[in-house]
């Protein structure tokens, strides 16, 4: 009986070690004064992103970390990310282009995007509901940087849009 309990306890710990109870994504957006572009870095859990992409109907031909040189996947990732992360300036949603992405050994995906040149208004509106459909406890955070000054905004399923005043 003790052996059975030990085996059960071992597998319980093993399976719970792969799951996580919190869901976060982070964004850093910096305004490059010389190019007039917004440069964006999104940090998300690659496993969660892969799960959500599949759930939304995107067919993947392998794990995300195997797709770094796949141009078709890069296009799919750009469309997917820009549906869950948007920046609005002067009532116009900016077009963000995926420059590239990396998946680190710790399972985090870093996606790099940039806007076209833009003159910033006094307010920027961010929508950051990435992964919130699949993970109701998802919380996202954006740090906006301009002239070495930082502002942050937190996004919840109940409040996926925030305004940052410049």
N, C-alpha and C positions, 0 to 999 in steps of 0.2 A: 504494500500500500504506500509506503514511504517513497519507493522508487517511482510509482505512478504519479504521485504528487510532485516529485522533483522534476519529472519529465514535463508535466503540465505547466509547472512554474517556469521552466526554462523556455518553453515555446511561447508562453504568454509574454515574457519579457522580450523575447526575440521579435515577435510580431509588433509589440507596442513600440519597440525601438525604431522601427521603420516609419511609423505614423508620427505626425506632429499635430499638436492641438492648436497651433497658431498659424495664421496665414498673413504674410506681409509682402508688400512690394514697395520698392522705393524708386523715386525718380529724382534726378537732379537736372535742372534746366538752367543753363547759363547763357546770357546774352553776350555774344561776341561783338564788341563795339567796332572792331575793324571790318568784319565781314557783314555785320548787321543781321546775322543769323542766330536763331536759337539752337543751341547744341544740347541734346537730350541724352541722358544715360538712364536706362531703366534696369533695375535689378529685381529679378524674380526667381523663384524656385523653378528650375527647369522641369522637374517632375510634375509639379502642379500646372505649369503652362502646357505641357504635353497633354496632360489629362483634359484640361479645358479645351484645348484645340480640337482634340478628338471628339469631345462631347458636342462641340459646335459644328461638327460635320466635316472637319478637315481630315483628309486621309494622309497619314504619315507613312513613309517608307522606311521607317527605322526610328531610333531615338534621336532626340534633338541634337545631342552632342556629335552624332554621326552626320549631321546635315550642314556643317559649316561651309562646305565647298559646293553645296547644291543650290544653284540659282533659282530653281523653281520653289524650293522651300523658302528661300530668302524672300521671294515675292509673297508667298503665303503668310510668312511671319510678319512682314510689313503691314499687310492688310489687317491681319488679326490684331497686332499691337495698336494700330491707329484707330481701331474701333473701340479699344478700351482705354486709350490715352489721347486726349484732345486738348488743344490750346486754342482759345478764341481771343482774337485781338480786333477791336473795332467791329464787333458783330460778325467777324469773318473767321471761320474755323481754318486754322493754318494747315497746309499740307506738310506732312512730315515724311521724309524719305529715310529708309533704313540704310545706314552706311555700312553696318556690319554687326556681328554679334560673336560672343565668346561664351563657352560653357566651361566653368572651372571644375576642377576635381571635387570640390565640395558640393556640387550640384546647383550652384547659382548660375543663372544666365544673365549676361550683361548685353543689352541691346543698345546700339548707338544710332541715334536719329538726328536729323537736322532739318530746319525749315529753310525756305527761300529767304532772301534778304527781306527784312520787315522793319518798318518804323513803328515802335511800340507806342500804344495808347497809354493812358494813365492807369488803366486796369487790364489785367489779364485774367481770363476765366479758364480754369483747368477742370477737365472731367477726367477722373481716374478711377473707373469702375472695373478695371482689368481684374479678372478672376472672380469677381463678386457673384456672378451667376452660379458658379460651381461651388464656391466656398462662402457660405453666409456669414462667417466670422472674419472674412477678409478685411484687412485694414491697409490702406495705402497712404504714402506720405510723399510729398514733393517739396524739394528745397529749390527755391529760385534764387539765382545769383546774378547780380548786376552791379558793376563797379565795386566788386569785392564786398558788397552788402548782401546778406542772406535773409530770406523770408521763407517760412515753411507753412504748409497747409496739410491737414489730415483729412482723409477721405474714408467714409464708412458707407456700407450699403444704404443706410438711411440718408446719407448726404454725399453723393458721388461728385458734386461740383462745388468748387471753391473759387473765390476771387482773391487775387493778390493785387494790392494797390501799389503802383510804382511811385 
